[in-house]
Amino acid sequence: MRPLRRLLPLALAALTALPSCGADDRDATILSVFARADDPQWRTRPTLLDGRYARMAASPVDFYRGAIALYLRDWRDGSMGLSASNFAVDLPMPLGVGDPHVENFGTLLGPDGRVTLEANDLDGADRVPYLWDLRRLTVGLCVAARWSNADNAAARAAAAAVDRTVAHDAARAYADALAAPSSPALADASEATAPLVSDLFRRAQRDATRRTELDDLTTLTGTTRTLRRGHVDPDDPTDVLESLPAWAIDALPALFAQYRLTLRTPPDARAFTVLDAARHYGSGVASFARVRLLVLVRGPTDAPDDDVVLEVKEQSDAVSPGGFVPSVWFDSIGARVRAARDALWSRPDADPWWGTAVWFGLPVQIRAESGAAKGLRIARMTGANGTPDALRALARTLGARLAVMHRRTLPADAPQLSVVRRDPEAFAREQADVSVRYADQVFADHARFAALVAARGPSLGRTVSPDDAPSTPAQALLGRAPIESP
């Protein structure tokens, strides 16, 4: 694999090789942003990147989830209005989620069996401007409202009609919670006032005791449990488990020995005895092309009923506007993820299996794959969960939770508090205005992106030189085998 220091010249060469887009400057912007942002993945795992682009082209929701690099570009472009504000504060920056769109919240299962609502994807967590996080959330809520109620056109229209109100309510709840003198207690079912969140807790608590992940992902033969292979989700042709090379499996015990030390309360080392492992393809959107494994480990005893499935997921640098040079606040990617885990969750052991390590040079995050760990899904915004009132309640819940997370990592006299208290209603109206305008941009950009994929092919017209391919072992690890597109 080529050294990282040589990637920038190669990325610039890729940009100059793009065909002319004529007078359509936004098409050219979209192409250049993805050429820059995705160049390393394009050169090391182009087939998986094609799968990610196909998923992004499928809906505005998936496009928004996968296009944070475009969001960053537009944030930095003053003409877009995305970062303009009468309530801007440069410093100090809170430790934020980085990408708090709706589907990056969900339930986690604590060691005492208690389920809480948390930011369940810390890939992008970093020090960020407080409005970066808030607007990433409120724009995402507008997109969700417009794409909700897939089975009912009239209900979708009703939800879309209140997108501004939904964004306003999230921002107002954020302002009120940020200015509150104390943070709420655990984000558990007692605080679930939004129908979608209540439904999430109900299903998570039901599946916490059933251990449904073992039924869904494993097969028990006698007393021996193994992971399934092939398509594990009949509704998603891209969701595939494939066997790992023996040398990759042999490296897992050292990985788990390292990972165990990053847990807040590490189980006995025997709990991490590897029983089986598989490469997991087809999960996520922005992380679609990253290395992802499912590993079955022994758990507390030799009995197969308490085996544990762990997800090992490749991490990368956060996509965020950062601050002044050097704009780095953590010693490593793993340290950044662990700091977010400890600071942002309503309880730091919300998932006692959540830790980090490095595997074959790849920073990875490891967490429990549990039936109780369920994410908020826009696909479930239907019926009673997709009414205007239900969406507004969800917006208030998420806005308040985000504020609590920010408040924990800001000093007591942080200027954000006084700025927001100055006129919380004007603050909420400003966020709503910005969010609706940028949601319009997201839908327009998605249409452009889908057209570009259709016209230029899944790689957006780029080609890969065989001379630039990684070594055979690296290909086996990164994954270059074709997988079915959505």
C-alpha positions as CSV (number, residue, x, y, z in Angstrom):
1,M,0.0,0.0,0.0
2,R,1.3,3.4,-0.8
3,P,2.5,5.5,2.1
4,L,0.0,8.1,3.4
5,R,2.3,11.0,2.7
6,R,1.9,10.2,-1.1
7,L,-1.9,10.3,-1.0
8,L,-2.3,14.0,-1.3
9,P,-0.5,14.3,-4.7
10,L,-2.5,11.3,-5.9
11,A,-5.8,12.9,-4.8
12,L,-4.9,16.1,-6.6
13,A,-4.1,14.0,-9.7
14,A,-7.5,12.4,-9.4
15,L,-9.2,15.8,-9.3
16,T,-7.5,17.0,-12.4
17,A,-8.4,13.8,-14.2
18,L,-12.2,14.4,-13.7
19,P,-14.1,15.2,-16.9
20,S,-15.4,18.7,-17.3
21,C,-18.8,19.4,-15.9
22,G,-19.6,22.3,-18.1
23,A,-21.6,25.1,-16.5
24,D,-23.0,23.0,-13.7
25,D,-20.7,24.2,-10.8
26,R,-22.6,22.2,-8.1
27,D,-22.0,18.9,-10.0
28,A,-18.3,19.8,-10.2
29,T,-18.3,20.6,-6.5
30,I,-19.9,17.3,-5.5
31,L,-17.5,15.3,-7.7
32,S,-14.4,17.2,-6.3
33,V,-15.5,16.8,-2.7
34,F,-15.9,13.1,-3.0
35,A,-12.7,12.7,-5.0
36,R,-10.8,14.4,-2.2
37,A,-12.6,12.8,0.7
38,D,-12.7,9.2,-0.6
39,D,-9.4,8.9,-2.4
40,P,-7.8,6.5,0.1
41,Q,-10.8,4.2,0.0
42,W,-11.0,4.5,-3.8
43,R,-7.4,3.2,-4.1
44,T,-7.7,0.4,-1.6
45,R,-11.3,-0.9,-1.8
46,P,-13.1,0.6,-4.8
47,T,-15.8,-2.1,-5.0
48,L,-16.9,-1.3,-1.5
49,L,-16.8,2.4,-2.2
50,D,-19.1,1.7,-5.2
51,G,-21.5,0.0,-2.8
52,R,-21.5,3.0,-0.5
53,Y,-22.2,5.4,-3.4
54,A,-25.1,3.1,-4.6
55,R,-26.6,3.2,-1.1
56,M,-26.2,7.0,-1.0
57,A,-27.9,7.4,-4.3
58,A,-30.9,5.4,-3.0
59,S,-32.4,8.1,-0.8
60,P,-31.9,11.6,0.5
61,V,-31.5,10.2,4.0
62,D,-28.6,7.9,3.0
63,F,-27.1,10.7,1.0
64,Y,-27.1,13.0,4.0
65,R,-25.6,10.3,6.2
66,G,-22.8,9.6,3.7
67,A,-22.1,13.2,2.6
68,I,-20.6,14.8,5.7
69,A,-17.6,15.8,3.6
70,L,-19.9,17.9,1.5
71,Y,-21.5,19.3,4.7
72,L,-18.0,20.3,5.8
73,R,-17.3,21.9,2.5
74,D,-20.5,23.9,2.6
75,W,-19.9,24.9,6.3
76,R,-16.6,26.5,5.2
77,D,-18.2,28.3,2.2
78,G,-19.6,31.5,3.5
79,S,-21.9,31.9,0.5
80,M,-23.8,28.8,1.6
81,G,-25.1,30.3,4.9
82,L,-24.7,27.0,6.7
83,S,-22.3,28.3,9.4
84,A,-23.6,31.9,9.5
85,S,-25.2,32.8,12.8
86,N,-26.0,35.7,15.1
87,F,-25.2,33.3,17.9
88,A,-21.8,32.0,16.8
89,V,-19.1,31.2,19.4
90,D,-15.7,30.2,18.4
91,L,-14.2,28.9,21.6
92,P,-14.3,26.9,23.8
93,M,-15.6,24.0,21.7
94,P,-17.6,21.3,23.4
95,L,-16.7,17.6,22.8
96,G,-19.5,16.8,20.4
97,V,-21.0,13.8,18.6
98,G,-19.6,15.2,15.3
99,D,-22.4,13.6,13.2
100,P,-25.5,13.6,15.3
101,H,-28.1,12.8,12.6
102,V,-31.3,11.1,13.7
103,E,-30.0,7.5,13.0
104,N,-26.9,8.0,15.1
105,F,-28.9,7.8,18.3
106,G,-30.2,4.6,19.9
107,T,-30.4,2.4,22.9
108,L,-27.5,0.7,24.7
109,L,-27.5,-2.0,27.4
110,G,-25.7,-1.3,30.6
111,P,-24.1,-4.0,32.9
112,D,-27.1,-3.8,35.3
113,G,-29.6,-4.5,32.5
114,R,-30.7,-0.9,32.2
115,V,-31.3,0.5,28.7
116,T,-30.5,4.1,28.0
117,L,-30.8,6.4,24.9
118,E,-27.3,7.5,23.8
119,A,-25.4,8.8,20.8
120,N,-24.6,5.3,19.5
121,D,-22.0,6.1,16.8
122,L,-18.9,8.0,18.0
123,D,-17.0,7.8,14.7
124,G,-17.1,11.5,14.3
125,A,-17.0,12.6,17.9
126,D,-14.5,15.5,18.4
127,R,-14.2,19.0,19.6
128,V,-16.6,20.9,17.3
129,P,-18.3,24.3,17.1
130,Y,-21.6,23.8,19.1
131,L,-23.6,25.0,16.1
132,W,-22.0,22.4,13.9
133,D,-23.5,19.6,16.0
134,L,-26.8,21.3,16.4
135,R,-27.3,22.1,12.8
136,R,-26.2,18.6,11.7
137,L,-29.0,17.4,13.9
138,T,-31.7,19.9,12.9
139,V,-31.0,19.5,9.2
140,G,-31.2,15.8,9.6
141,L,-34.6,16.1,11.4
142,C,-35.9,18.1,8.4
143,V,-34.7,15.5,6.0
144,A,-36.2,12.8,8.2
145,A,-39.6,14.6,8.4
146,R,-39.7,14.8,4.6
147,W,-38.8,11.2,4.1
148,S,-41.0,9.7,6.8
149,N,-44.2,7.7,6.4
150,A,-43.0,5.8,3.3
151,D,-46.2,3.9,3.2
152,N,-48.6,6.9,3.3
153,A,-48.3,9.8,0.9
154,A,-50.7,12.0,2.9
155,A,-48.9,11.3,6.2
156,R,-45.6,12.1,4.5
157,A,-46.9,15.4,3.2
158,A,-48.2,16.3,6.7
159,A,-44.9,15.5,8.3
160,A,-42.9,17.4,5.6
161,A,-45.1,20.4,6.2
162,V,-43.9,20.8,9.7
163,D,-40.2,20.4,9.0
164,R,-39.4,23.9,10.1
165,T,-41.3,23.4,13.3
166,V,-39.5,20.2,14.0
167,A,-36.1,21.9,13.6
168,H,-37.3,24.9,15.7
169,D,-38.5,22.5,18.5
170,A,-35.1,20.7,18.5
171,A,-33.2,24.0,18.7
172,R,-35.5,25.4,21.4
173,A,-35.1,22.3,23.5
174,Y,-31.4,22.5,23.0
175,A,-31.3,26.1,24.1
176,D,-33.4,25.4,27.2
177,A,-31.4,22.4,28.2
178,L,-28.0,24.1,27.6
179,A,-29.1,27.0,29.9
180,A,-30.5,24.7,32.6
181,P,-28.6,24.8,35.9
182,S,-28.2,21.0,36.0
183,S,-28.2,18.0,33.6
184,P,-31.0,15.4,33.7
185,A,-30.3,12.0,35.1
186,L,-30.0,8.9,33.0
187,A,-31.7,9.0,29.6
188,D,-33.8,6.0,30.3
189,A,-37.3,4.9,29.5
190,S,-38.8,7.2,32.1
191,E,-37.9,10.2,29.9
192,A,-39.2,8.7,26.7
193,T,-42.0,11.1,25.8
194,A,-41.7,10.7,22.0
195,P,-43.6,7.8,20.6
196,L,-40.7,6.7,18.4
197,V,-38.4,6.7,21.5
198,S,-40.9,4.8,23.6
199,D,-41.2,2.2,20.9
200,L,-37.4,2.0,20.7
201,F,-37.2,1.3,24.5
202,R,-40.0,-1.2,24.4
203,R,-38.3,-3.3,21.7
204,A,-34.8,-2.9,23.3
205,Q,-36.0,-4.0,26.7
206,R,-37.9,-7.0,25.2
207,D,-34.8,-8.2,23.3
208,A,-32.4,-7.5,26.1
209,T,-33.5,-10.7,27.9
210,R,-34.1,-12.7,24.7
211,R,-30.6,-12.3,23.4
212,T,-32.0,-12.0,19.9
213,E,-28.6,-11.3,18.4
214,L,-27.6,-14.9,19.1
215,D,-30.7,-16.2,17.1
216,D,-30.1,-13.7,14.3
217,L,-26.4,-14.0,13.9
218,T,-25.3,-17.4,15.1
219,T,-26.1,-21.1,14.8
220,L,-25.9,-23.6,17.7
221,T,-24.9,-27.2,16.9
222,G,-25.0,-29.2,20.1
223,T,-23.0,-27.0,22.5
224,T,-21.0,-25.3,19.8
225,R,-22.0,-21.9,18.6
226,T,-20.8,-20.3,15.3
227,L,-21.5,-17.2,13.3
228,R,-23.8,-17.6,10.3
229,R,-22.3,-17.0,6.8
230,G,-23.8,-15.4,3.8
231,H,-26.8,-13.1,3.8
232,V,-27.8,-12.5,7.4
233,D,-30.6,-10.0,6.7
234,P,-33.1,-11.3,4.1
235,D,-34.3,-7.7,3.4
236,D,-30.8,-6.4,2.7
237,P,-28.8,-8.1,-0.1
238,T,-25.7,-6.2,0.8
239,D,-25.6,-7.5,4.4
240,V,-23.2,-10.4,4.2
241,L,-20.9,-12.4,6.6
242,E,-17.9,-14.0,5.0
243,S,-15.1,-16.1,6.5
244,L,-11.8,-14.5,7.4
245,P,-8.3,-15.8,6.4
246,A,-6.8,-17.9,9.1
247,W,-3.9,-15.4,9.7
248,A,-6.5,-12.7,10.4
249,I,-8.3,-14.9,13.0
250,D,-4.9,-15.8,14.6
251,A,-4.3,-12.1,15.2
252,L,-7.6,-11.6,17.2
253,P,-6.4,-12.8,20.6
254,A,-3.7,-10.0,20.6
255,L,-6.4,-7.5,19.5
256,F,-8.7,-8.4,22.4
257,A,-5.9,-8.4,24.9
258,Q,-5.2,-4.8,23.9
259,Y,-8.9,-3.9,23.7
260,R,-9.7,-5.3,27.1
261,L,-7.4,-2.7,28.8
262,T,-9.6,0.1,27.4
263,L,-12.8,-1.1,29.1
264,R,-13.9,0.7,32.2
265,T,-14.5,-2.6,34.0
266,P,-12.7,-5.3,32.1
267,P,-14.2,-8.9,32.3
268,D,-11.9,-11.8,33.0
269,A,-9.5,-12.4,30.0
270,R,-11.2,-15.8,29.4
271,A,-14.3,-14.0,28.3
272,F,-12.6,-12.9,25.1
273,T,-11.7,-16.4,24.0
274,V,-12.5,-16.3,20.2
275,L,-15.0,-18.9,19.1
276,D,-15.6,-17.6,15.6
277,A,-15.1,-14.5,13.4
278,A,-16.3,-13.2,10.1
279,R,-15.9,-10.2,7.9
280,H,-19.2,-8.1,7.8
281,Y,-20.1,-6.3,4.6
282,G,-22.9,-4.0,3.8
283,S,-23.5,-2.2,7.1
284,G,-23.8,1.6,7.6
285,V,-23.6,4.3,5.0
286,A,-20.5,6.6,5.7
287,S,-18.8,3.5,7.1
288,F,-20.0,1.1,4.4
289,A,-16.5,0.6,3.0
290,R,-14.6,0.3,6.3
291,V,-13.4,-2.9,7.7
292,R,-16.0,-4.4,10.0
293,L,-15.9,-7.8,11.7
294,L,-18.3,-9.8,13.9
295,V,-16.4,-11.9,16.5
296,L,-18.1,-14.5,18.7
297,V,-16.4,-14.7,22.1
298,R,-16.8,-17.1,25.1
299,G,-18.4,-14.6,27.4
300,P,-18.6,-15.1,31.2
301,T,-18.8,-18.9,31.1
302,D,-18.3,-21.9,28.8
303,A,-22.1,-22.2,28.4
304,P,-23.2,-21.2,24.8
305,D,-26.1,-19.2,26.1
306,D,-23.9,-16.4,27.4
307,D,-21.6,-16.2,24.4
308,V,-21.1,-12.6,23.2
309,V,-21.0,-11.1,19.7
310,L,-18.7,-8.2,19.3
311,E,-18.4,-5.8,16.4
312,V,-15.0,-4.7,15.4
313,K,-15.2,-1.5,13.2
314,E,-12.4,0.4,11.5
315,Q,-12.1,4.1,12.6
316,S,-10.7,7.1,10.9
317,D,-10.1,10.8,11.6
318,A,-13.2,12.7,12.4
319,V,-14.7,14.9,9.7
320,S,-15.2,18.3,11.4
321,P,-14.2,21.9,10.9
322,G,-11.8,21.8,13.8
323,G,-10.3,25.0,15.2
324,F,-7.1,26.8,15.1
325,V,-3.9,24.9,14.1
326,P,-3.1,22.2,15.1
327,S,-6.8,21.4,15.7
328,V,-5.9,18.1,17.4
329,W,-7.1,17.4,20.9
330,F,-6.4,13.7,21.3
331,D,-3.3,11.5,21.1
332,S,-5.0,8.9,18.9
333,I,-8.2,8.0,17.3
334,G,-8.9,5.5,20.0
335,A,-8.3,8.1,22.7
336,R,-10.8,10.4,20.9
337,V,-13.5,7.7,20.8
338,R,-12.9,6.7,24.5
339,A,-13.1,10.4,25.6
340,A,-16.4,10.7,23.8
341,R,-17.7,7.5,25.4
342,D,-16.8,8.7,28.9
343,A,-18.1,12.3,28.5
344,L,-21.1,12.1,26.2
345,W,-23.2,9.2,27.4
346,S,-25.6,9.6,30.2
347,R,-23.6,6.9,32.0
348,P,-20.1,6.0,30.9
349,D,-20.8,2.3,31.1
350,A,-23.9,2.5,28.9
351,D,-22.2,-0.3,26.9
352,P,-19.6,-2.0,29.1
353,W,-18.1,-3.7,26.0
354,W,-17.3,-0.5,24.2
355,G,-13.6,0.0,23.7
356,T,-10.8,0.5,21.2
357,A,-7.7,-1.1,19.8
358,V,-5.4,-1.2,16.7
359,W,-5.5,-4.2,14.4
360,F,-3.0,-4.6,11.5
361,G,-2.4,-0.8,11.8
362,L,-6.1,0.0,11.6
363,P,-7.7,1.9,14.6
364,V,-10.8,0.0,15.5
365,Q,-13.8,0.5,17.8
366,I,-15.2,-2.6,19.5
367,R,-18.7,-2.8,21.0
368,A,-21.4,-5.3,21.8
369,E,-23.7,-6.5,19.1
370,S,-26.8,-6.8,21.2
371,G,-30.5,-7.1,20.5
372,A,-31.0,-4.3,23.0
373,A,-28.8,-2.0,21.0
374,K,-31.3,-0.5,18.6
375,G,-31.0,2.6,16.6
376,L,-33.6,5.2,15.7
377,R,-34.7,4.5,12.2
378,I,-36.5,6.8,9.8
379,A,-38.1,3.7,8.3
380,R,-40.1,3.4,11.6
381,M,-41.4,6.9,11.4
382,T,-44.8,5.6,10.3
383,G,-48.3,5.6,11.8
384,A,-48.3,6.9,15.4
385,N,-44.5,7.3,15.2
386,G,-44.6,9.5,12.1
387,T,-47.3,12.1,13.0
388,P,-46.3,15.8,13.2
389,D,-46.7,15.7,17.0
390,A,-44.5,12.5,17.2
391,L,-41.8,14.1,15.1
392,R,-41.8,17.3,17.2
393,A,-41.5,15.2,20.4
394,L,-38.6,13.3,18.9
395,A,-36.9,16.6,18.0
396,R,-37.3,18.0,21.5
397,T,-35.8,14.7,22.9
398,L,-32.8,14.8,20.7
399,G,-32.2,18.5,21.0
400,A,-32.2,18.3,24.7
401,R,-29.9,15.3,24.8
402,L,-27.4,17.0,22.5
403,A,-27.4,20.0,24.8
404,V,-26.7,17.9,27.9
405,M,-23.8,16.3,26.1
406,H,-22.3,19.7,25.1
407,R,-22.9,21.1,28.6
408,R,-20.9,18.3,30.2
409,T,-17.7,19.3,28.3
410,L,-18.1,23.1,28.5
411,P,-17.0,25.3,31.5
412,A,-19.6,26.6,33.8
413,D,-19.2,30.1,32.4
414,A,-19.0,29.1,28.7
415,P,-20.0,31.9,26.4
416,Q,-22.4,29.6,24.6
417,L,-24.7,29.7,27.6
418,S,-25.0,33.5,27.7
419,V,-25.4,33.8,24.0
420,V,-28.2,31.3,23.9
421,R,-29.9,32.8,26.9
422,R,-29.9,36.2,25.3
423,D,-32.9,35.2,23.1
424,P,-33.7,31.5,23.0
425,E,-36.7,32.0,20.7
426,A,-34.7,33.9,18.1
427,F,-32.0,31.3,18.4
428,A,-34.5,28.5,17.6
429,R,-35.9,30.5,14.7
430,E,-32.5,31.0,13.2
431,Q,-31.7,27.3,13.4
432,A,-35.0,26.4,11.8
433,D,-34.4,28.8,8.9
434,V,-30.9,27.5,8.2
435,S,-32.0,23.9,8.5
436,V,-34.9,24.2,6.1
437,R,-32.7,25.9,3.5
438,Y,-30.0,23.3,3.8
439,A,-32.5,20.4,3.7
440,D,-33.6,21.8,0.4
441,Q,-29.9,21.7,-0.7
442,V,-29.6,18.1,0.5
443,F,-32.6,17.0,-1.6
444,A,-31.3,18.8,-4.6
445,D,-27.8,17.4,-4.1
446,H,-29.1,13.9,-3.7
447,A,-30.9,14.2,-7.1
448,R,-27.6,15.4,-8.6
449,F,-25.6,12.7,-7.0
450,A,-28.0,9.9,-8.1
451,A,-27.9,11.3,-11.7
452,L,-24.1,11.4,-11.6
453,V,-23.9,7.8,-10.4
454,A,-26.4,6.7,-13.1
455,A,-24.5,8.6,-15.8
456,R,-20.9,7.9,-14.8
457,G,-21.3,4.5,-13.2
458,P,-20.9,3.5,-9.5
459,S,-17.3,4.9,-9.3
460,L,-18.4,8.3,-10.6
461,G,-16.3,7.8,-13.7
462,R,-13.0,7.1,-12.0
463,T,-10.8,4.1,-12.8
464,V,-8.2,2.3,-10.6
465,S,-4.8,1.3,-11.9
466,P,-3.8,-2.3,-11.1
467,D,-0.3,-0.9,-10.1
468,D,-2.0,1.0,-7.3
469,A,-3.7,-2.0,-5.7
470,P,-2.7,-3.1,-2.2
471,S,-0.9,-6.3,-1.5
472,T,-2.8,-9.6,-1.6
473,P,-3.0,-9.8,2.2
474,A,-4.2,-6.2,2.5
475,Q,-6.9,-6.9,-0.1
476,A,-8.1,-9.8,1.9
477,L,-8.3,-7.6,5.0
478,L,-9.8,-4.5,3.4
479,G,-12.2,-6.4,1.1
480,R,-12.2,-6.0,-2.7
481,A,-14.5,-8.8,-3.6
482,P,-17.7,-7.8,-5.4
483,I,-20.8,-7.5,-3.3
484,E,-24.3,-7.0,-4.5
485,S,-25.5,-3.3,-4.7
486,P,-28.7,-2.2,-3.0
